[in-house]
């Protein structure tokens, strides 16, 4: 029972880490796309400010 329980616990930890990594990857991809928009001077100054603000919020999610 102990070994099986340890294996299940390990599998759960690995799955949680994989899910967190996938979510982090999605956030970083979104941030990359926003950075490209800002770098390409897309939209108005207000649009770029909004994008940069969103990027800061996304960065906070990654740093948690």
HELIX and SHEET records of a PDB file:
HELIX    1   1 UNK A    2  UNK A   39  1                                  38    
HELIX    2   2 UNK A   45  UNK A   63  1                                  19    
END                                                                             
